[in-house]
Amino acid sequence: MTEMQTNGTSYKIRTGECKDAEAVLDIHHAVISEGEYFIAVSDEFNKTQQQQREWMQGLLENDRETIIVAEVNGEVIGWVSFHSEKRKRMSHKGSFGIMIKEGYREMGVGKKLLQALLDWAEANPLIEKVSLGVFSTNHRAISLYKRMGFIEEGRKIQEFKLNDHEYVDDVLMYKSV
């Protein structure tokens, strides 16, 4: 567990636990409802609390996966999860997703969560590559990933259709650890 302070707010970065499932799910719902940078839309995301607990338990029981949370005064305010590939020839890598609760963004929480994930990956002898996909319109996230050493390795052009006339590319990025 790591204690941090940003803009006068103290927060902790720690490995997630199954008891965090409800808070993680609430953040997931809230961020998806914003509708800006995620593949799923609100009515497509209907994971139950039990499914969320099972998902988190699966991450925590797998040596190639993890979930890390940020908390303020015992309240989970953000999280990053890492999912590995199951096939043998792809088991050296995985991808992550990250979500920060509104009101706690622009405070460095995402950077600290991502750094904790990279530290975990570097210490894990099974992981060699950390990957992600990000909407090409999410300039703030892309900037963070570049500052953290991620490199763009490709794009899927017009991968996401936002409406009848608007598409967004999927920017594929990676970092070797």
Buried (B, 14 or more C-beta within 10 A) or exposed (E): EEEBEBEEBEBBBBBBEBEBBEBBBBBBBEBBEEEEBBEEEEEEBEEEEEEBBBBBEEBBEBEBBBBBBBBBEEEBBBBBBBBBBEEEEEBEBBBBBBBBBEEBBEBBBBBBBBBBBBBBBBEBEBBBBBBBBBBBBBEEBBEBBEEBEBEEEEBEEEBBEEEEEEEBBBBBBBBEB
